Amino acid sequence: MSSPVDTTIVAVLPSGSPLLKNGILSLLFSFPILTEGLPSSQIASSVFTLGTAAVLPFYTLMVLAPKAELTKKSMESSIPYIVLGLLYAYLLYLSWTPDTLRLMFASKYWLPELSGIAKMFSNEMTLASAWIHLLAVDLFAARQVFHDGLESETETRHSVSLCLLFCPVGIVSHVLTKALTKSSRNSKHNVH
């Protein structure tokens, strides 16, 4: 019997979706059952590895075949964000403690403080959830850079590559590359 979440996600996926064909959704929804009884460090490590491996094909396509139809279609998909979001939510659930909010908002003004965040991230499960969060945000930013590059006819391979591990640097790289490309085109246009 399908869970309500399973049914909802299946309803938004195209009928020929590889996720449905390969049973990846079934694996993802059975992940809590598969990890039952495992030590939290092993769960954190497994999800860390799964999340990292899950984003690599998208970066590979954007860097090696940016103009290919497969790349364009892949980068329009919300599936990687659904998968990463579910992995993140699962780890967040496992890492949540009664002290989580107190550690996050330790100041009297309810603002985060570095010491509280550091203590919270000393837990492997919390650290793994933060890593999944970063992967999702970095991939989203890389996708924005990729789409903007296609639209403005600007090279993005280097910027997309930087977004993988150094996302803010990748964004700055794209902004500079786009400005230099535009300047170069304008100067060539003015010469002719």
C-alpha positions in Angstrom: 0.0 0.0 0.0 1.4 3.4 -1.0 1.9 6.2 1.6 0.3 9.6 1.0 3.8 11.1 0.3 4.6 8.3 -2.2 1.3 8.9 -4.0 1.7 12.6 -4.1 5.2 12.5 -5.6 4.2 9.8 -8.1 1.4 12.1 -9.2 3.8 14.9 -10.1 6.3 12.7 -11.9 6.0 12.0 -15.7 4.7 8.5 -16.3 8.0 7.4 -17.9 10.1 8.9 -15.2 13.3 6.9 -14.5 12.6 7.3 -10.8 9.5 5.3 -11.2 11.0 2.7 -13.5 14.1 2.1 -11.3 12.3 2.1 -8.0 14.5 4.9 -6.6 11.4 6.4 -4.9 10.7 3.1 -3.3 14.2 2.9 -2.0 14.1 6.5 -0.7 10.8 5.9 1.1 12.0 2.6 2.6 15.3 4.3 3.7 14.0 4.8 7.3 13.2 1.1 7.4 16.6 0.1 5.9 18.5 2.3 8.4 16.5 1.0 11.5 18.9 -0.3 14.1 22.0 1.1 12.4 24.2 3.4 14.5 23.6 7.1 13.8 27.2 7.6 12.6 26.6 4.9 9.9 23.3 6.5 8.8 24.9 9.9 8.7 27.8 8.5 6.6 25.5 6.7 4.2 23.2 9.6 3.6 26.3 11.9 3.2 27.7 9.6 0.5 24.3 9.1 -1.2 23.6 12.8 -1.3 27.1 13.6 -2.7 26.8 10.9 -5.3 23.3 12.1 -6.3 24.4 15.6 -7.4 27.5 14.6 -9.4 25.6 13.5 -12.6 24.0 16.9 -12.8 27.3 18.8 -12.4 28.9 16.4 -14.9 26.2 17.1 -17.5 26.4 20.9 -17.0 30.2 20.9 -17.3 30.7 18.3 -20.1 27.6 18.7 -22.2 26.0 22.1 -21.4 24.2 22.4 -24.7 22.9 18.8 -24.9 19.2 18.3 -24.7 19.6 15.7 -21.9 21.4 18.4 -19.8 18.7 21.0 -20.5 15.9 18.6 -19.5 17.8 17.3 -16.5 18.4 20.9 -15.2 14.7 21.7 -15.6 13.7 18.8 -13.3 12.7 19.3 -9.6 13.5 15.7 -8.8 17.0 16.3 -7.4 15.6 18.9 -5.0 12.8 16.5 -3.9 15.3 13.7 -3.2 17.7 16.0 -1.4 14.9 17.6 0.5 13.6 14.3 1.7 17.1 13.2 2.7 17.6 16.5 4.6 14.2 16.2 6.3 15.0 12.6 7.4 18.4 13.6 8.9 16.9 16.7 10.5 14.3 14.5 12.1 16.9 12.1 13.4 19.2 14.8 14.7 16.6 17.0 16.4 16.9 17.2 20.2 15.1 19.2 22.8 18.1 21.6 22.8 18.2 22.2 19.0 16.3 25.5 19.1 18.1 26.7 22.2 21.5 26.0 20.5 20.4 27.7 17.2 19.0 30.8 18.8 21.2 31.1 21.9 21.3 34.9 22.2 18.7 37.0 24.1 17.6 38.5 20.8 16.9 35.0 19.3 19.8 35.3 16.9 22.1 32.4 16.1 25.5 32.5 17.9 28.6 30.7 16.5 29.2 28.8 19.8 25.7 27.3 19.7 26.0 26.4 16.1 29.4 24.8 16.6 28.1 22.7 19.5 25.1 21.6 17.4 27.3 20.6 14.4 29.5 18.5 16.7 26.8 15.8 16.2 27.5 13.7 13.0 23.8 13.5 12.1 23.4 17.3 12.2 26.6 17.8 10.2 25.4 15.3 7.6 22.0 17.2 7.4 23.9 20.5 6.9 25.9 18.8 4.1 22.7 17.7 2.3 21.4 21.2 2.8 24.5 22.7 1.2 24.4 20.2 -1.7 20.8 21.2 -2.5 21.5 24.9 -2.3 24.7 24.7 -4.3 23.0 22.6 -7.0 20.2 25.1 -7.2 22.7 28.0 -7.5 24.7 26.0 -10.2 21.4 25.5 -12.1 20.7 29.2 -12.0 24.2 30.0 -13.3 23.8 27.3 -16.0 20.4 28.7 -17.1 21.7 32.3 -17.0 24.7 31.3 -19.1 22.5 29.6 -21.7 20.3 32.7 -21.9 23.2 35.2 -22.1 25.4 32.9 -24.2 28.1 33.0 -21.5 30.5 30.2 -20.7 29.6 28.7 -17.3 31.6 25.5 -17.0 34.2 27.0 -14.6 31.5 28.8 -12.5 29.3 25.6 -12.3 32.3 23.6 -11.2 33.1 26.1 -8.5 29.5 26.0 -7.3 29.9 22.4 -6.4 32.1 23.1 -3.4 32.6 26.9 -3.3 29.2 28.1 -4.3 29.6 31.8 -3.5 32.8 31.9 -5.5 31.1 30.2 -8.4 28.4 32.8 -8.4 31.0 35.6 -8.3 32.9 33.9 -11.1 29.7 33.8 -13.2 28.9 37.4 -12.6 32.5 38.5 -13.6 32.5 36.1 -16.6 29.2 37.5 -17.8 30.3 41.1 -17.4 33.6 40.4 -19.2 31.8 38.5 -22.0 29.3 41.4 -22.4 32.1 43.9 -22.5 34.1 41.9 -25.0 31.0 41.6 -27.3 30.3 45.3 -27.0 33.9 46.2 -27.9 33.9 43.8 -30.9 30.5 45.3 -32.0 31.9 48.9 -31.7 34.9 48.0 -33.8 32.8 46.7 -36.7 
